[in-house]
Amino acid sequence: MANDEKRRVLGIDLGTTNSCVAMVDEYGKAQVIKNFDGLNTTPSLVSFEDGAHEPIVGLAAKNNWSSVPWDTVAFIKRYMKSDEAFKKPTKFPLGLDPVEYSAIILKKLVQDANSSDELRDDPTMDVVITVPANYGGTERGRVEQAAKAIGLNVLQLLNEPTAASLAYGVGLDSEKTILVYDLGGGTFDATILKVNGPANIYDVVASKGLDKCGGRDWDYQIANMILTAYNAEYNTTFALPLDDEEMHGSDEKTQRMYASIMLTAEQAKKDLTSSRKGVVKPTWLFEDDGHSVRVEISNEEFEERTATLLKRTLDVVRNLVDANGGVSTIDEWILVGGSSRMPQVKKAIDGMFGCDARLTDPDECVAKGAAIYGTSLANRGIDNAPAITVFDILGKTYGSQYTEKSTGREMVHNIVFAGDKLPCEGTASFTTFSVDQTSVKDQIFESNSHEPTIEQQDAKLVSDNLLRFTKPLPEGSKITVHFHVNESGLLHVTATAADGSRLEYDYKAAGLRDERGLRGLANEMSRTRV
């Protein structure tokens, strides 16, 4: 097959604050595709202007945020883990949930890419989408469903730090062990990988992460500094909502205040990052009151105010390194994610670990790495297509419920474990516990444990199904449960009883639509202009 017949694949970094799309060009180089506004990244915001049901996505939505915050959604990725955020109607505009908003954002990203000069004559729906390394099956399944809702062909979900390592390692002429420090807008991951450049092998050693620890949390601290000064000057008692879900449950005045001050704080953080003087003087106007406040913030004050946040990430890195051979085993330290630009990040990493961490294309490398890997997946066996091998790891442990006969305690027998190389699988056998039993619960639990068995209270119930027997079975009849986790970290379960009855399904988390509901969402998205 000729080179120009190779399948085009989009690498998509679906970010908390900004998203990015890349592809591999005709020369084999990963390139970011500019959006409709001519920008390399798209703000991950959705707005419904004047209550309309047709969403605006990206920069225009960001510009709308402070004027119609009740009709605008930001940071929606932070709620992919929250079952509460999926209870209908949600607190978000139009009662939509995080999967639906993610589908809207993805549609905008793909439409802009396929309208670009690079893809206009050869559009594609083949994608690799990146996710935080600490995402479990719940969040991964939700991301995949958002993509399926708009007709995307998801070749694989790829961990963000792994994608960044691909962007770094292509063309590397040696073998290195690298640590990727990934501080994005909403989450943090630290991952150690062995990269064999000549062989194009990327082997994940270990990974740890934090939920809700990203640039947005640094913005929040600046916003509080500004609001404190405002309250002092005008003798007011305003307080910031704790998060965006709480913001959407607040009165209109509070929503306006929250959106406008968070935008001001984000810009102040960027100015501090690039300021040679290390001092910024953001002015915040609270339009409802017609009052403004000008605050002087130094880098020293900002670092002190956010030191606890930075320490949380450093503790994760320290524990990860110590558990995997120590600092001497790391050849290269890579900083990715837009928030890793903050000077205090590199300063702290270099000081703690005695290294010279590299800030490597922080906003775009994840999308580029996803495009590189997607192109390899789609074109294996074609002339000149690089064969790239990725050994990623499972982020969570999954087990099946059983009752301990001697004590009656409800237990979980773990079958596949966090850190297992993907794809992975495991099998466990159980028995019926009563005479003439007609069914058994097939409950799946998720945890961070590495123990073979744990108590149910130490794990989270993520799936609850019932295996019905074809006939009553005697006590002690065998039931076999098999787990298979694919390269994307998605779990497939098969349960078989002694009578031949069988239950087989892909694990679907709370909040995921069934196939009928998914088709309905796809129809809605196909009618929606973005």
N, C-alpha and C positions, 0 to 999 in steps of 0.2 A: 504494500500500500504506500502511496506517495506521501511525502511529508505534509502537503497541503490538504490531505484527506484526514488528517488526525482530528479526533474529536476535541472540540473546545470545551473547557471546564472552567466554571467560575469558582474561585476561592472566596468565601464570604466570612468576614469577621463580624459577627452580629454582636455589637458592643453595647455596653450600658449607656454610655453617653454619645459615642459616635460609632458608626459602622463603616466598613470598607470592603470594596470588591476588587479582585485582581484576576488576571489571567496570564497564561504563558504565551508570549508572542511568537511570531514565525521564526525568530532566531533562538528560541528556547529560553528566553529571559522572562522572569515574572515581572509584570507591570501592573500598577494600579490603574483602574478604569475610572476616569473622572465622571462625576454625576452630572445631572442636568444643569446644575449651577456652576459647573466647571471646577468643582472642588474634588480633592482626593478622598475626603471622608464626608459622610452624611450624618448629621445629628439624628440620634435615635429617638425622635419625638414625633408624636401624631397629634394633630389638632383637627377639631371639627368647627370650622368658622361659622359663627352665628347659629350654632345648633344644627348645622347641616349634617346629613349622613354620609357625605362624601369627604373622606379624610384628606388632609394636607400633611405631607411627610417631609421631614428634613429641616433645612434652614428656615423655610417659611413657617413651619410649625414652631420652631424655636423662637422666631420673632413674634409669634402669636402668644407665647406662653404667659407673659406677664399681663397681657390684656384680656385673655379669656382662659385663665388657668383651669376653670371648671370644665372646659371643653378640650383640654390638652393633657396629654400623658407623656411623662418623662421617666427615665430610669426603669422602664417596665421589666427589663431583664432581671432586676433584683427580686421580682416576685415569682419567678418561675419555680422556686422551691416552696412557695407558700400555698398550701391547700386552701387556706382562708380566702386568698385572692381569686379563687376559682368558684366560689359559692355565688350562684346567680340569684338576683342581679348583683354584680360586683359594685364596688364603690367608684369604679372608674367610669368615665363618660360612656353613655349609652349602655352601661351595664356589661361591657365587653370584658373579656378576661385576658391574661397575659399571652396565651397562645394566639388569640385573635389579633391582638395588637402586634405581636411578632410577625404574624402572617402579613399584615399590612405593611410593615417596615420592609420585610423581605421582598414583597412584590415591588415596592418602589426601587429597591436596590437592583433587582433583576431587570426591571423595565428600563431603568437608566442605562444599565450596562449593555443591554441588547439594542438600545437606540444609539449607542456610541459609534464612532467611525470604525472602530475595530471589529464590531460584531453586527452592524446593521444588516449586512448581506448574509450573515451566517450566525443567526441567533442560537442560543443554547439554553436548555433548562437543566443541564447536568451541573451539579454543585457539590462541593465539599464545604461544610459549615463547621466553624470552630466553636468549641464550648469550653468553659473553665474546667481545669483538670479535676477539680473536686466535685463536679456534677455527678450525681448518681443517676440511676435509671429513670427516676421520676422526671428530672429536668431534661435529660437527654431525649426521652420520649416526647416531651412537650415541644422541644425544638424541632424534632423530626416531623411532628404533626403540623406545626406551623408551616413548614416547608411543603409538605404534601398538600396542604389546603390550597396552595396556589399552583399546584401541578409540577413542582420541582422534583427532579430525579436526584435524590440524595445518595451519592456514591458512598459517602462515609461522614460521620461526625468525627472530628479530630480535635484532640486537646490543644488548647491555645499555646501553651509552652512548647509542645511538640511541633506545632506549625512554625513557631518562631525559630526553632532549632533547624528546621528544613531551610528556611530562608538564609540562615547563617551558614549552614554546612555545605550547601551545593557549591561545588568547585573547590572545597577544602582538600588539600593534598596530603592530609595526615589523619591520624586517629586522635581524638581528644575527648576528655570527659568535661562536659560543660554544665554549669548551673544557670538556669533561666529564672530570673527574678521578674515576675510578670505582675505589675501593679497597674490594673486597668481602672476604668471609671467606677466600677462597682465591686469587683472582687480582686483577690490576691491569690496567686499560685507561685510556688517554688518547685522546680523540677530539676532533677539531675539526670542527664542523658549521656550515653556513650555514643559519640558520632564518629563513624568510619567514613570519611569523605570519599576516598577512592572507590569504596564498595557501595556507597550510597545506602548505608545502614544506619538507622537511628533507633537506638535501644534505650528505652526509658528505664532507669534504675529505680527511682522512687519519686513520689510527688506528694506535697502537702499544700493545703490552701485554707483560706478564710472566706467565709461569706460576709457580705456587707462590710468590706474593708477595701475601699478604693478611693479614687480622686473625689468622688462625691462627698465622702466623709471629711476630707480636708476642706472642701468648699463649705461644708456645714459649719465648721469651726470658724472660718472667716466670717460667714454670715452672722454667727452669734456675736463675734467681736463688733461688727458694724451695728447690729441691733442693740447691743448693750450701750454703745455710744449714743444711739438715737434715743433710747429710753431715758438716759441720763440728761440729755439736752432738752427734751420736751416733756419730761416727767410723765412718761407713758409706761405701760407694763406689758408690752407685746412680747409674746414668746413664739418661737418657731415650732410648728408641728414636728413631731419626731421623724416622720417619713412621708412619702408621697401619698400613701393610702390614707393616712390620718389627715393630710392636707385636703384631700378630696371630700372628707367628711366635715370640713370646717366651713365657716361662713365665708361669703365672697370677699370680704375685706382681708381676712386672714390668708385666703388663697392668693390674692393679688400680692400681698406682702411677701409671702413665701416665695412665689415665682420670681418676683422682681429682685429680691435680695439674693436669691441663689444665683441668678444670672450675673449680678454685680460681683458676688463672691468668686464665681468661676473666672471672671475676667481678672480680678485682683490676683488670684493664684497664678494665672498665666503671666501677668505683669511681674510678679515677684520672681517667677522662674527665669525670666529673661532680663530683669533689671540688673544693671551693673552696680547701681548704688545700693541695691538690696532694700529699698524702701518704696512703697506705693501709697498713694493717697486717694483711695476710691471714694467717689461721691455717690450716695444712694438717695434717690428721691422717692418718697412714699407718696405717690400721686393722689391717693385718697385723702391725705391730709394736706398736701401741698407743701410739706416740710422736707428738707433734705439735711443730710449730715455728711461731713467730710472727715474721714478717719485716716490717720497716718499709721501704717502697719509696716514694721520692719521685718526683714527675714528672720531675725533673732526671735522676735515675738511670735511670728508664725511657727517657727520650728518648736518653740517652747510649748505653744498651745496644742500642737499636733504630735508632740513627742511620744505620747502613749500609742497613737495609731502606728507610727513608724516602728516602735518597739515591738508591737504585735507581729509585724511582718518579719522583723529581724529574729525574733524568738523562733518563728517557724523555720527560717533558714538555718539557724544554729542547730536546732534539733534534727533537721533533715541531714545536715552535713555530718554531725556527730554520729548519727545512726548509720551512716554509709561511708565510713572510712576516714572521715576527718578532712580538714581543709587541704592537706597536701595532695589529696586525690583529685582536686578540681584544677583543670588546666585553664579554663576560661570562664569568666563571669559575665553573663549577658543580661542587660537591663532592657526590658520591653514593656509596652503599655504606656500610653501617653502620660500617666501620672509619674512614671519613673524619671521624667525629665526634671522633677523638682530637685534642686541642687543637694538638699539634705539626704536624698536617697543614696546617690553615689558616694557622698562623703561618709555616710554611716557604713555602707557596705565595705568600702575600701579600708576604713578605720578598724572595723571589727575583724575583718578576715585577711587583712594585709594583702589586698589584691588591687588591680587596676580595672575595675568593672567597665565594660564597654556598653555605651548607649547605642543600640543598633536599630536604626530605622523603627522607632518605637510605635508609631501610629500605623504603619503599613506592613510590617514584617509578618504579622500573623496571617493576614489575607494573602500575601504573596506565598507564604509557605503552604497554605491550603490549596492555592492554585497549582503549585509545583506538584504536590502529592496527587491532587485530583487528575492532573494531566497524565501522570504516571499510571494511575489506576485505570484510566479510560483507554489507554493506548499501549498496554503491555503487549509485546510481541511485534509491534510495528517498528520498522527500521528507524534508527536514531532516537527512539523514545527511551529516555533513561529509566532503568528499572530501580525503583526506590523501595526499600523495605523498611517498614516501621514496626517496631515492637512496643506498643503502648501498654498501659497497665489499667486494670480495673480500679475504679475509684472507691467502691464500697464493697462490703461483704454482704452476701445474700444467703439466707437459710430458710428452712422449712419448719413449721411448728410441729411439736409433738408433746404428748403428756407423759411425764415420767411416772411409770406404773407404781414404783415403790413408794413414792412420796405424793403423787398427784400434782406435782408442780408443772406449770405450763412452761415449756422450754423451747429453745430454737436450736436446731442442728444446722450449723453452717456448712454450706456446700461449695461455694466459690468465695474467694477471699480478696479483699483489697490488696492490691499489689500483684495479683496474678496477671501473667502476660495474656494479652488479648490476641485472638479469641481464646476463650477458656471454657471448660465444662467440668461438671462433677455430678456424681450420682450418690444417693443415699436410700437406704431401705428402712421402712417402718412397718408396724403391724397394727391391725385392728385391735381395739381394746375392749370390745363387748361382744356378747353372743348375738348372732343374727344381725350384725351391723349392716345397714343399707347404704351408708354414705360416709364420707370423711371430708373434713375441711382441708382445703389445700391453701394454707396461709403462708405468704412470703414475707419475710422480715429483712430489713436493711439495717446495717450497723457499721461501725468502724472496727469491730472486734477481729482479732486473729485467733480467738479460742475456738475449739471445735464445737463446743456447746455453751450457750449462755441462757440466762433467764429472759423471758419475754419482755420484762420491764426494762431491759438494757438495750432493746432494739425497737425499731419503728415498723409497725405493720404497714405494708405498702400494697398488698394485694390479698384479696379474700375470695376464694372460689370453692365450689363444692364438687367433689367427685362422687357421682352416684353409681352404685354397683348394679349390675344386671340382675343380681339375685342376692338375698341375704348371705353374708359371709360369716364363718365362725370366728371366734376370738383367736387372734394370733395370725390371721391371714396376711400375707405379704403385700405391701404397697411400695412401689419403687418410684422415686422422684428424681428426674434428671434436669439439670440446669445447663443451658448453653448460652454463653454471652458472646455476641459477635464483635467485630472489630470496632464498632461504634460504641460499645459498652451497653448494648441493649439486650435484655434478658428474655430468653425463650424457655418455657417450662413445659415438661411432659410428665404427667403422673399416670401410672399404670397399676391396676389392682390385679389380684390373683385370678379373678374371673374373666380377665381380658378387657374390662371396662377401662376407658382411657380419657384423660383430660389433657388437652394440648392448647397452649395459648402464648401469645406475646404479652409479657407483663405490661399492663396499662395502669398508670398512676391515677390517683384521684384528680379529676379535672380534665382528663383526656376524653375526647369524644369517641364514640364508637364509629364504625365505618360509615353508617348512615348519616350520623351527625357531621362527620368529616366531609362527606360529599356535599352536605348542605352548606357548610362553611366555605367550601371551595366555590360553590355556585355564588354565594354572597360576594366573595373576593373577586370573582370574574366580572361581576357587575359594577365593582367599585373602581372609580377613577382615582388613581394616585399619581 
